Amino acid sequence: METPEPLLVRGPYRAPRVRRGASLVDARFGPVEVGGCSTARVPWPYLKRKGQHSLILCGDLLKALKHESIDAIAYYWGVRPYTVIVWRRALGMEDGTPGRWSGSDHEYLRAHAADPLPDVARALGRSIAQVRARQISLGLRSPARSASDARALEARGQEESASSPSRRSGSR
């Protein structure tokens, strides 16, 4: 079974428009000379140096390093996941990304596996689809579910979210 391509949360990303021999400012090394452009899914300028190419950390790649998963950056920029980790560490960034599921998220999912999906999704600040997919990947939910069940769950979530502010304020 083929793994699906990772999704970009904040894309699309665009490479800086430069020619070979031009100068760019790399976040690690300062001003550098462009040696060429990669052939990755997101073509990106690389440093002019002997040996392996090293992408220039600038522009939208810096934004992606802040917001995208390691797998997504590796896939779209044509580098290894460990390279992304090295870049983040060199720039003083944390290894995790905002959309990453933490261990405490998984604990919450396990503890509330029987609760309605809309309630769990609201508590975690995620969509119902994200919570359902994560529960399936953790083995907490069966992937077989009819479309009518899914629509009923979503409708229930919309009804509950519409009525929940009045419950919090104490009026009925």
PyMOL commands that place a pseudoatom at each C-alpha (Angstrom):
pseudoatom trace, name=CA, resn=MET, resi=1, chain=A, elem=C, hetatm=0, pos=[0.000, 0.000, 0.000]
pseudoatom trace, name=CA, resn=GLU, resi=2, chain=A, elem=C, hetatm=0, pos=[1.353, 3.371, -1.005]
pseudoatom trace, name=CA, resn=THR, resi=3, chain=A, elem=C, hetatm=0, pos=[1.535, 6.117, 1.623]
pseudoatom trace, name=CA, resn=PRO, resi=4, chain=A, elem=C, hetatm=0, pos=[-0.342, 9.289, 0.681]
pseudoatom trace, name=CA, resn=GLU, resi=5, chain=A, elem=C, hetatm=0, pos=[1.616, 12.453, 0.053]
pseudoatom trace, name=CA, resn=PRO, resi=6, chain=A, elem=C, hetatm=0, pos=[1.745, 14.699, 3.121]
pseudoatom trace, name=CA, resn=LEU, resi=7, chain=A, elem=C, hetatm=0, pos=[-0.465, 17.766, 3.113]
pseudoatom trace, name=CA, resn=LEU, resi=8, chain=A, elem=C, hetatm=0, pos=[0.861, 21.303, 3.312]
pseudoatom trace, name=CA, resn=VAL, resi=9, chain=A, elem=C, hetatm=0, pos=[-0.961, 23.244, 6.015]
pseudoatom trace, name=CA, resn=ARG, resi=10, chain=A, elem=C, hetatm=0, pos=[0.025, 26.742, 4.897]
pseudoatom trace, name=CA, resn=GLY, resi=11, chain=A, elem=C, hetatm=0, pos=[1.021, 26.225, 1.238]
pseudoatom trace, name=CA, resn=PRO, resi=12, chain=A, elem=C, hetatm=0, pos=[1.472, 26.867, -1.582]
pseudoatom trace, name=CA, resn=TYR, resi=13, chain=A, elem=C, hetatm=0, pos=[5.100, 27.928, -1.239]
pseudoatom trace, name=CA, resn=ARG, resi=14, chain=A, elem=C, hetatm=0, pos=[7.013, 29.776, -3.925]
pseudoatom trace, name=CA, resn=ALA, resi=15, chain=A, elem=C, hetatm=0, pos=[10.757, 29.780, -4.528]
pseudoatom trace, name=CA, resn=PRO, resi=16, chain=A, elem=C, hetatm=0, pos=[12.583, 33.097, -4.767]
pseudoatom trace, name=CA, resn=ARG, resi=17, chain=A, elem=C, hetatm=0, pos=[13.096, 34.166, -8.377]
pseudoatom trace, name=CA, resn=VAL, resi=18, chain=A, elem=C, hetatm=0, pos=[16.858, 34.154, -8.793]
pseudoatom trace, name=CA, resn=ARG, resi=19, chain=A, elem=C, hetatm=0, pos=[19.401, 33.116, -11.394]
pseudoatom trace, name=CA, resn=ARG, resi=20, chain=A, elem=C, hetatm=0, pos=[22.513, 31.047, -10.990]
pseudoatom trace, name=CA, resn=GLY, resi=21, chain=A, elem=C, hetatm=0, pos=[25.305, 33.250, -9.633]
pseudoatom trace, name=CA, resn=ALA, resi=22, chain=A, elem=C, hetatm=0, pos=[22.903, 35.686, -7.928]
pseudoatom trace, name=CA, resn=SER, resi=23, chain=A, elem=C, hetatm=0, pos=[23.114, 36.348, -4.192]
pseudoatom trace, name=CA, resn=LEU, resi=24, chain=A, elem=C, hetatm=0, pos=[20.595, 35.402, -1.495]
pseudoatom trace, name=CA, resn=VAL, resi=25, chain=A, elem=C, hetatm=0, pos=[20.682, 35.662, 2.290]
pseudoatom trace, name=CA, resn=ASP, resi=26, chain=A, elem=C, hetatm=0, pos=[20.707, 32.218, 3.939]
pseudoatom trace, name=CA, resn=ALA, resi=27, chain=A, elem=C, hetatm=0, pos=[19.385, 32.105, 7.523]
pseudoatom trace, name=CA, resn=ARG, resi=28, chain=A, elem=C, hetatm=0, pos=[22.428, 30.019, 8.572]
pseudoatom trace, name=CA, resn=PHE, resi=29, chain=A, elem=C, hetatm=0, pos=[25.305, 31.444, 6.552]
pseudoatom trace, name=CA, resn=GLY, resi=30, chain=A, elem=C, hetatm=0, pos=[24.275, 34.988, 5.616]
pseudoatom trace, name=CA, resn=PRO, resi=31, chain=A, elem=C, hetatm=0, pos=[24.843, 36.176, 2.007]
pseudoatom trace, name=CA, resn=VAL, resi=32, chain=A, elem=C, hetatm=0, pos=[25.513, 33.223, -0.335]
pseudoatom trace, name=CA, resn=GLU, resi=33, chain=A, elem=C, hetatm=0, pos=[25.835, 32.650, -4.064]
pseudoatom trace, name=CA, resn=VAL, resi=34, chain=A, elem=C, hetatm=0, pos=[23.131, 30.613, -5.821]
pseudoatom trace, name=CA, resn=GLY, resi=35, chain=A, elem=C, hetatm=0, pos=[24.571, 27.518, -7.494]
pseudoatom trace, name=CA, resn=GLY, resi=36, chain=A, elem=C, hetatm=0, pos=[21.369, 26.395, -9.184]
pseudoatom trace, name=CA, resn=CYS, resi=37, chain=A, elem=C, hetatm=0, pos=[17.857, 25.181, -8.490]
pseudoatom trace, name=CA, resn=SER, resi=38, chain=A, elem=C, hetatm=0, pos=[16.738, 21.788, -7.179]
pseudoatom trace, name=CA, resn=THR, resi=39, chain=A, elem=C, hetatm=0, pos=[14.384, 19.525, -9.136]
pseudoatom trace, name=CA, resn=ALA, resi=40, chain=A, elem=C, hetatm=0, pos=[12.121, 18.794, -6.149]
pseudoatom trace, name=CA, resn=ARG, resi=41, chain=A, elem=C, hetatm=0, pos=[8.331, 19.230, -6.098]
pseudoatom trace, name=CA, resn=VAL, resi=42, chain=A, elem=C, hetatm=0, pos=[9.012, 22.734, -4.802]
pseudoatom trace, name=CA, resn=PRO, resi=43, chain=A, elem=C, hetatm=0, pos=[12.101, 23.752, -6.828]
pseudoatom trace, name=CA, resn=TRP, resi=44, chain=A, elem=C, hetatm=0, pos=[14.476, 25.617, -4.524]
pseudoatom trace, name=CA, resn=PRO, resi=45, chain=A, elem=C, hetatm=0, pos=[17.803, 27.450, -4.977]
pseudoatom trace, name=CA, resn=TYR, resi=46, chain=A, elem=C, hetatm=0, pos=[20.869, 25.774, -3.528]
pseudoatom trace, name=CA, resn=LEU, resi=47, chain=A, elem=C, hetatm=0, pos=[24.311, 26.996, -2.467]
pseudoatom trace, name=CA, resn=LYS, resi=48, chain=A, elem=C, hetatm=0, pos=[27.186, 27.133, -4.914]
pseudoatom trace, name=CA, resn=ARG, resi=49, chain=A, elem=C, hetatm=0, pos=[29.715, 24.716, -3.436]
pseudoatom trace, name=CA, resn=LYS, resi=50, chain=A, elem=C, hetatm=0, pos=[31.414, 21.448, -4.267]
pseudoatom trace, name=CA, resn=GLY, resi=51, chain=A, elem=C, hetatm=0, pos=[29.853, 18.154, -3.246]
pseudoatom trace, name=CA, resn=GLN, resi=52, chain=A, elem=C, hetatm=0, pos=[26.222, 17.761, -2.276]
pseudoatom trace, name=CA, resn=HIS, resi=53, chain=A, elem=C, hetatm=0, pos=[23.785, 20.588, -2.811]
pseudoatom trace, name=CA, resn=SER, resi=54, chain=A, elem=C, hetatm=0, pos=[22.520, 22.436, 0.246]
pseudoatom trace, name=CA, resn=LEU, resi=55, chain=A, elem=C, hetatm=0, pos=[19.258, 24.338, -0.089]
pseudoatom trace, name=CA, resn=ILE, resi=56, chain=A, elem=C, hetatm=0, pos=[19.348, 28.023, 0.831]
pseudoatom trace, name=CA, resn=LEU, resi=57, chain=A, elem=C, hetatm=0, pos=[17.220, 28.618, 3.917]
pseudoatom trace, name=CA, resn=CYS, resi=58, chain=A, elem=C, hetatm=0, pos=[15.281, 31.725, 2.969]
pseudoatom trace, name=CA, resn=GLY, resi=59, chain=A, elem=C, hetatm=0, pos=[11.816, 33.009, 2.054]
pseudoatom trace, name=CA, resn=ASP, resi=60, chain=A, elem=C, hetatm=0, pos=[8.937, 30.563, 2.027]
pseudoatom trace, name=CA, resn=LEU, resi=61, chain=A, elem=C, hetatm=0, pos=[11.159, 27.656, 3.120]
pseudoatom trace, name=CA, resn=LEU, resi=62, chain=A, elem=C, hetatm=0, pos=[11.636, 29.432, 6.457]
pseudoatom trace, name=CA, resn=LYS, resi=63, chain=A, elem=C, hetatm=0, pos=[7.851, 29.808, 6.753]
pseudoatom trace, name=CA, resn=ALA, resi=64, chain=A, elem=C, hetatm=0, pos=[7.401, 26.123, 5.955]
pseudoatom trace, name=CA, resn=LEU, resi=65, chain=A, elem=C, hetatm=0, pos=[9.950, 25.157, 8.609]
pseudoatom trace, name=CA, resn=LYS, resi=66, chain=A, elem=C, hetatm=0, pos=[7.789, 26.958, 11.188]
pseudoatom trace, name=CA, resn=HIS, resi=67, chain=A, elem=C, hetatm=0, pos=[4.414, 25.585, 10.126]
pseudoatom trace, name=CA, resn=GLU, resi=68, chain=A, elem=C, hetatm=0, pos=[4.743, 22.304, 8.229]
pseudoatom trace, name=CA, resn=SER, resi=69, chain=A, elem=C, hetatm=0, pos=[5.489, 18.767, 9.336]
pseudoatom trace, name=CA, resn=ILE, resi=70, chain=A, elem=C, hetatm=0, pos=[8.923, 17.235, 8.916]
pseudoatom trace, name=CA, resn=ASP, resi=71, chain=A, elem=C, hetatm=0, pos=[7.528, 14.705, 6.430]
pseudoatom trace, name=CA, resn=ALA, resi=72, chain=A, elem=C, hetatm=0, pos=[5.832, 17.384, 4.320]
pseudoatom trace, name=CA, resn=ILE, resi=73, chain=A, elem=C, hetatm=0, pos=[8.976, 19.510, 4.058]
pseudoatom trace, name=CA, resn=ALA, resi=74, chain=A, elem=C, hetatm=0, pos=[11.115, 16.467, 3.246]
pseudoatom trace, name=CA, resn=TYR, resi=75, chain=A, elem=C, hetatm=0, pos=[8.645, 15.332, 0.579]
pseudoatom trace, name=CA, resn=TYR, resi=76, chain=A, elem=C, hetatm=0, pos=[8.094, 18.660, -1.192]
pseudoatom trace, name=CA, resn=TRP, resi=77, chain=A, elem=C, hetatm=0, pos=[11.647, 20.054, -0.948]
pseudoatom trace, name=CA, resn=GLY, resi=78, chain=A, elem=C, hetatm=0, pos=[13.301, 16.707, -1.798]
pseudoatom trace, name=CA, resn=VAL, resi=79, chain=A, elem=C, hetatm=0, pos=[15.407, 16.304, 1.349]
pseudoatom trace, name=CA, resn=ARG, resi=80, chain=A, elem=C, hetatm=0, pos=[15.605, 13.679, 4.077]
pseudoatom trace, name=CA, resn=PRO, resi=81, chain=A, elem=C, hetatm=0, pos=[13.536, 14.105, 7.251]
pseudoatom trace, name=CA, resn=TYR, resi=82, chain=A, elem=C, hetatm=0, pos=[16.718, 14.291, 9.325]
pseudoatom trace, name=CA, resn=THR, resi=83, chain=A, elem=C, hetatm=0, pos=[17.867, 17.261, 7.214]
pseudoatom trace, name=CA, resn=VAL, resi=84, chain=A, elem=C, hetatm=0, pos=[14.704, 19.133, 8.244]
pseudoatom trace, name=CA, resn=ILE, resi=85, chain=A, elem=C, hetatm=0, pos=[15.468, 18.392, 11.905]
pseudoatom trace, name=CA, resn=VAL, resi=86, chain=A, elem=C, hetatm=0, pos=[19.031, 19.675, 11.455]
pseudoatom trace, name=CA, resn=TRP, resi=87, chain=A, elem=C, hetatm=0, pos=[17.735, 22.880, 9.826]
pseudoatom trace, name=CA, resn=ARG, resi=88, chain=A, elem=C, hetatm=0, pos=[15.254, 23.502, 12.627]
pseudoatom trace, name=CA, resn=ARG, resi=89, chain=A, elem=C, hetatm=0, pos=[17.887, 22.966, 15.294]
pseudoatom trace, name=CA, resn=ALA, resi=90, chain=A, elem=C, hetatm=0, pos=[20.354, 25.242, 13.479]
pseudoatom trace, name=CA, resn=LEU, resi=91, chain=A, elem=C, hetatm=0, pos=[17.701, 27.971, 13.434]
pseudoatom trace, name=CA, resn=GLY, resi=92, chain=A, elem=C, hetatm=0, pos=[16.783, 27.453, 17.108]
pseudoatom trace, name=CA, resn=MET, resi=93, chain=A, elem=C, hetatm=0, pos=[13.333, 26.057, 16.329]
pseudoatom trace, name=CA, resn=GLU, resi=94, chain=A, elem=C, hetatm=0, pos=[11.625, 23.290, 18.261]
pseudoatom trace, name=CA, resn=ASP, resi=95, chain=A, elem=C, hetatm=0, pos=[11.394, 19.851, 16.651]
pseudoatom trace, name=CA, resn=GLY, resi=96, chain=A, elem=C, hetatm=0, pos=[7.582, 19.805, 16.766]
pseudoatom trace, name=CA, resn=THR, resi=97, chain=A, elem=C, hetatm=0, pos=[5.116, 21.735, 14.661]
pseudoatom trace, name=CA, resn=PRO, resi=98, chain=A, elem=C, hetatm=0, pos=[1.798, 23.299, 15.738]
pseudoatom trace, name=CA, resn=GLY, resi=99, chain=A, elem=C, hetatm=0, pos=[-0.320, 20.663, 13.985]
pseudoatom trace, name=CA, resn=ARG, resi=100, chain=A, elem=C, hetatm=0, pos=[1.547, 17.740, 15.498]
pseudoatom trace, name=CA, resn=TRP, resi=101, chain=A, elem=C, hetatm=0, pos=[-0.320, 15.300, 17.748]
pseudoatom trace, name=CA, resn=SER, resi=102, chain=A, elem=C, hetatm=0, pos=[1.251, 15.129, 21.202]
pseudoatom trace, name=CA, resn=GLY, resi=103, chain=A, elem=C, hetatm=0, pos=[1.303, 12.263, 23.674]
pseudoatom trace, name=CA, resn=SER, resi=104, chain=A, elem=C, hetatm=0, pos=[-1.250, 14.078, 25.831]
pseudoatom trace, name=CA, resn=ASP, resi=105, chain=A, elem=C, hetatm=0, pos=[-3.569, 14.330, 22.791]
pseudoatom trace, name=CA, resn=HIS, resi=106, chain=A, elem=C, hetatm=0, pos=[-3.333, 10.564, 22.374]
pseudoatom trace, name=CA, resn=GLU, resi=107, chain=A, elem=C, hetatm=0, pos=[-4.008, 10.020, 26.085]
pseudoatom trace, name=CA, resn=TYR, resi=108, chain=A, elem=C, hetatm=0, pos=[-7.094, 12.218, 25.818]
pseudoatom trace, name=CA, resn=LEU, resi=109, chain=A, elem=C, hetatm=0, pos=[-8.307, 10.280, 22.762]
pseudoatom trace, name=CA, resn=ARG, resi=110, chain=A, elem=C, hetatm=0, pos=[-7.894, 6.975, 24.609]
pseudoatom trace, name=CA, resn=ALA, resi=111, chain=A, elem=C, hetatm=0, pos=[-9.657, 8.264, 27.728]
pseudoatom trace, name=CA, resn=HIS, resi=112, chain=A, elem=C, hetatm=0, pos=[-12.558, 9.715, 25.709]
pseudoatom trace, name=CA, resn=ALA, resi=113, chain=A, elem=C, hetatm=0, pos=[-12.838, 7.077, 22.961]
pseudoatom trace, name=CA, resn=ALA, resi=114, chain=A, elem=C, hetatm=0, pos=[-16.523, 6.477, 23.760]
pseudoatom trace, name=CA, resn=ASP, resi=115, chain=A, elem=C, hetatm=0, pos=[-17.422, 10.199, 23.806]
pseudoatom trace, name=CA, resn=PRO, resi=116, chain=A, elem=C, hetatm=0, pos=[-19.129, 11.798, 20.780]
pseudoatom trace, name=CA, resn=LEU, resi=117, chain=A, elem=C, hetatm=0, pos=[-16.648, 12.873, 18.103]
pseudoatom trace, name=CA, resn=PRO, resi=118, chain=A, elem=C, hetatm=0, pos=[-17.771, 16.528, 18.031]
pseudoatom trace, name=CA, resn=ASP, resi=119, chain=A, elem=C, hetatm=0, pos=[-17.086, 16.872, 21.774]
pseudoatom trace, name=CA, resn=VAL, resi=120, chain=A, elem=C, hetatm=0, pos=[-13.631, 15.315, 21.500]
pseudoatom trace, name=CA, resn=ALA, resi=121, chain=A, elem=C, hetatm=0, pos=[-12.783, 17.410, 18.430]
pseudoatom trace, name=CA, resn=ARG, resi=122, chain=A, elem=C, hetatm=0, pos=[-13.881, 20.608, 20.170]
pseudoatom trace, name=CA, resn=ALA, resi=123, chain=A, elem=C, hetatm=0, pos=[-11.826, 19.776, 23.270]
pseudoatom trace, name=CA, resn=LEU, resi=124, chain=A, elem=C, hetatm=0, pos=[-8.696, 19.152, 21.185]
pseudoatom trace, name=CA, resn=GLY, resi=125, chain=A, elem=C, hetatm=0, pos=[-9.262, 22.110, 18.840]
pseudoatom trace, name=CA, resn=ARG, resi=126, chain=A, elem=C, hetatm=0, pos=[-9.343, 19.872, 15.768]
pseudoatom trace, name=CA, resn=SER, resi=127, chain=A, elem=C, hetatm=0, pos=[-11.841, 18.890, 13.106]
pseudoatom trace, name=CA, resn=ILE, resi=128, chain=A, elem=C, hetatm=0, pos=[-14.066, 15.821, 13.438]
pseudoatom trace, name=CA, resn=ALA, resi=129, chain=A, elem=C, hetatm=0, pos=[-12.311, 14.265, 10.432]
pseudoatom trace, name=CA, resn=GLN, resi=130, chain=A, elem=C, hetatm=0, pos=[-8.882, 14.731, 12.035]
pseudoatom trace, name=CA, resn=VAL, resi=131, chain=A, elem=C, hetatm=0, pos=[-10.020, 13.147, 15.297]
pseudoatom trace, name=CA, resn=ARG, resi=132, chain=A, elem=C, hetatm=0, pos=[-11.724, 10.248, 13.490]
pseudoatom trace, name=CA, resn=ALA, resi=133, chain=A, elem=C, hetatm=0, pos=[-8.594, 9.569, 11.403]
pseudoatom trace, name=CA, resn=ARG, resi=134, chain=A, elem=C, hetatm=0, pos=[-6.344, 9.658, 14.473]
pseudoatom trace, name=CA, resn=GLN, resi=135, chain=A, elem=C, hetatm=0, pos=[-8.671, 7.341, 16.415]
pseudoatom trace, name=CA, resn=ILE, resi=136, chain=A, elem=C, hetatm=0, pos=[-8.579, 4.892, 13.496]
pseudoatom trace, name=CA, resn=SER, resi=137, chain=A, elem=C, hetatm=0, pos=[-4.769, 5.043, 13.325]
pseudoatom trace, name=CA, resn=LEU, resi=138, chain=A, elem=C, hetatm=0, pos=[-4.576, 4.358, 17.079]
pseudoatom trace, name=CA, resn=GLY, resi=139, chain=A, elem=C, hetatm=0, pos=[-7.003, 1.440, 16.766]
pseudoatom trace, name=CA, resn=LEU, resi=140, chain=A, elem=C, hetatm=0, pos=[-9.680, 3.167, 18.856]
pseudoatom trace, name=CA, resn=ARG, resi=141, chain=A, elem=C, hetatm=0, pos=[-12.288, 3.222, 16.088]
pseudoatom trace, name=CA, resn=SER, resi=142, chain=A, elem=C, hetatm=0, pos=[-13.201, 0.964, 13.208]
pseudoatom trace, name=CA, resn=PRO, resi=143, chain=A, elem=C, hetatm=0, pos=[-12.603, 2.495, 9.770]
pseudoatom trace, name=CA, resn=ALA, resi=144, chain=A, elem=C, hetatm=0, pos=[-15.866, 0.982, 8.496]
pseudoatom trace, name=CA, resn=ARG, resi=145, chain=A, elem=C, hetatm=0, pos=[-18.566, 3.585, 9.015]
pseudoatom trace, name=CA, resn=SER, resi=146, chain=A, elem=C, hetatm=0, pos=[-21.508, 4.395, 6.813]
pseudoatom trace, name=CA, resn=ALA, resi=147, chain=A, elem=C, hetatm=0, pos=[-21.937, 7.825, 5.257]
pseudoatom trace, name=CA, resn=SER, resi=148, chain=A, elem=C, hetatm=0, pos=[-25.248, 8.272, 7.107]
pseudoatom trace, name=CA, resn=ASP, resi=149, chain=A, elem=C, hetatm=0, pos=[-23.463, 7.742, 10.461]
pseudoatom trace, name=CA, resn=ALA, resi=150, chain=A, elem=C, hetatm=0, pos=[-20.887, 10.376, 9.552]
pseudoatom trace, name=CA, resn=ARG, resi=151, chain=A, elem=C, hetatm=0, pos=[-23.586, 12.881, 8.518]
pseudoatom trace, name=CA, resn=ALA, resi=152, chain=A, elem=C, hetatm=0, pos=[-25.496, 12.242, 11.739]
pseudoatom trace, name=CA, resn=LEU, resi=153, chain=A, elem=C, hetatm=0, pos=[-22.377, 12.854, 13.827]
pseudoatom trace, name=CA, resn=GLU, resi=154, chain=A, elem=C, hetatm=0, pos=[-21.588, 16.089, 11.999]
pseudoatom trace, name=CA, resn=ALA, resi=155, chain=A, elem=C, hetatm=0, pos=[-25.189, 17.313, 12.304]
pseudoatom trace, name=CA, resn=ARG, resi=156, chain=A, elem=C, hetatm=0, pos=[-25.143, 16.544, 16.017]
pseudoatom trace, name=CA, resn=GLY, resi=157, chain=A, elem=C, hetatm=0, pos=[-21.891, 18.461, 16.380]
pseudoatom trace, name=CA, resn=GLN, resi=158, chain=A, elem=C, hetatm=0, pos=[-23.391, 21.502, 14.644]
pseudoatom trace, name=CA, resn=GLU, resi=159, chain=A, elem=C, hetatm=0, pos=[-26.498, 21.366, 16.853]
pseudoatom trace, name=CA, resn=GLU, resi=160, chain=A, elem=C, hetatm=0, pos=[-24.412, 21.078, 20.013]
pseudoatom trace, name=CA, resn=SER, resi=161, chain=A, elem=C, hetatm=0, pos=[-22.086, 23.900, 19.009]
pseudoatom trace, name=CA, resn=ALA, resi=162, chain=A, elem=C, hetatm=0, pos=[-25.082, 26.151, 18.307]
pseudoatom trace, name=CA, resn=SER, resi=163, chain=A, elem=C, hetatm=0, pos=[-26.600, 25.430, 21.727]
pseudoatom trace, name=CA, resn=SER, resi=164, chain=A, elem=C, hetatm=0, pos=[-23.393, 25.295, 23.783]
pseudoatom trace, name=CA, resn=PRO, resi=165, chain=A, elem=C, hetatm=0, pos=[-22.971, 29.093, 24.376]
pseudoatom trace, name=CA, resn=SER, resi=166, chain=A, elem=C, hetatm=0, pos=[-26.369, 29.265, 26.099]
pseudoatom trace, name=CA, resn=ARG, resi=167, chain=A, elem=C, hetatm=0, pos=[-25.403, 26.384, 28.366]
pseudoatom trace, name=CA, resn=ARG, resi=168, chain=A, elem=C, hetatm=0, pos=[-22.223, 28.113, 29.443]
pseudoatom trace, name=CA, resn=SER, resi=169, chain=A, elem=C, hetatm=0, pos=[-23.988, 31.327, 30.315]
pseudoatom trace, name=CA, resn=GLY, resi=170, chain=A, elem=C, hetatm=0, pos=[-26.439, 29.493, 32.550]
pseudoatom trace, name=CA, resn=SER, resi=171, chain=A, elem=C, hetatm=0, pos=[-29.638, 30.371, 30.656]
pseudoatom trace, name=CA, resn=ARG, resi=172, chain=A, elem=C, hetatm=0, pos=[-31.863, 27.655, 29.214]
for i in range(1, 172): cmd.bond("trace and resi %d" % i, "trace and resi %d" % (i + 1))
show_as sticks, trace
zoom trace
